[in-house]
Amino acid sequence: MTTADGVGLFRDALVTIGADDGTPLERLQRAWTDHVQHVWEAPHITGELADRFRALWERYTGPGDDPHRTNLREMSNDEVRAGVTELIELALDVAAARAVEVHDAPG
């Protein structure tokens, strides 16, 4: 797994959030369950980006003892918007990091 895989997961999450079915919270939950959680599966992102992802996960994932839980906590509409905004910002930064990797790759 590579940063390219991470870019794909974030892209798919944003497509899910941008769909026109369900409430914003329902779409964010679907993106969280279907795509965002998979960022944990391999080292898709590292360093500062991984720290930001961990903080995002901890802020928005509901409480529980299961480290693999994907249920979001209860949120107001403003909190949902903030979570989506943070996810978009992180996705853009992961894509930018991937572009740097590709540019700096030998060959």
Buried (B, 14 or more C-beta within 10 A) or exposed (E): EEBEBBBBBBBBBBEBBEEEEEEBBEBBBBBBBBBBBBBBEEEBBEEEBBEBBEEBBEEBBEEEEEEEEBEBEEBEEEBBEBBBEBBBEBBEBBBEBBEEEEEEEEE
